[in-house]
Amino acid sequence: TKHREGVGPTWTWTFGQVSQKPETLFSDRVKNTLDAIPDGYFFKLMAGSIRGLPDRVGVKNGRFIALELKVGSNKADPLQGWTLGKLKSAGAYVAVVTPENWGKIYQEILNMFL
């Protein structure tokens, strides 16, 4: 297995095949699931040099949603926590999403304003 790190995503090459990192696979899973939600619009922020912004944001039935995605032992850093706290105090639905809690978070988003 060889690793290439640098600009862009980190890819793992295994016996001629390319496999994405667990973070990328989870992010893609969340994106595909969110894209299928009726009455919702979600997107990934491409903030560049602005740190602390959530990974996915969107709106469902008029409610702003901010999701920070984490895999493995990764946790939201203090700046991400501060940002999510400010958004929550302004009325947004916020969550730190992991593969383990994604099903519960997804159901909460689906059930908003039903």
N, C-alpha and C positions, 0 to 999 in steps of 0.2 A: 504494500500500500504506500503510495506517495501522496504527499500533501503539497499543494501550491497555495501560498498565502500572499496577499497583497491587495491591490486594487480590485474591488468587486468581491463576489462571494468566494468562500473557500470551498474547494471541491475535493473529494476524496476519490482517487482513482484506484479501482480494485480489479485486477485481471482484465483490463481493457474496458471496463464499464465505469461510468461516472455515477456516484451516488451523492446526494446532497446531505448536508449536515442536518441533524435532528431539528435544529431551530428553523431551518428553511422548510423542511417537510411539515412541521407543525404550523408555521405561518401560512403555507399554501393551503393546508387543510382548513384553517380558520377562514381564510379569504374565500375559498370556494363555498363554504357553508354560509357565510354572511351574504355573499352575492345572491344566494337563492332565497333570502328572506323577503317575503312580500312586504310592500310598503316601507322598505328600508333602502338606504344608500350608504355604502361603506367604502372607505379607501385608506390606503397607506400613505402616511405623511412622509414626504421626502424632504426632510428639514435641513439636510446638509450640515452646517456648522451649529445649528441650534440643538442643544442637548436637552434631554428631559421630556420631550414630547412623546405621547403615547404612540404605540406601533400602528394601531388601527383606530380610526374614528369614523363616526357615521351618525345618521339620524334615522330613527324609526318612529313614525306617528308623531313627529314634532319633538321628540326627546333626543337630546345630544348624548352620544355614547362614546366613551373613550376606553380602549382596551390596551393594556400593556401585556405583551406575550413573553412568557418565560418558560424555559425547558430545563429539566434536571434540577440542580441545586441553585440555579440562578434566581436571584430575588431582585425586586425593584430597588434601584439605588436611591439615596436620599433625595436627589433632584427629581427623579421620576415620581417618588412618593409625594413630594411637595406639589408637583404639577397636578397629579391626580386628586390630591386634597383640595386644591383651589377649584378644579373643575367640579368636584362633587359639591363643594359649598355653593357653587353657582347654579346647582340644580342638575348637573349631568349625572348619568349613570356611568360609574367607573368600575373597572375590575382589573386585577392582575390575573391573567388567564394562564393556566398550565394545562398540559394534556389531561391531568387528573380531574380538574374542575371544569373543563370546557363544556361537557354535557349539561351541567347545572347552569352555567352562565348562558349558554345558548338557549335553554328553556326560558330563563328569565327575560332574555331579549325578545324571544318569540311572543311571550305573554304580555308584553308591555301594552297597556291600554286596550286590552281585550274586553 
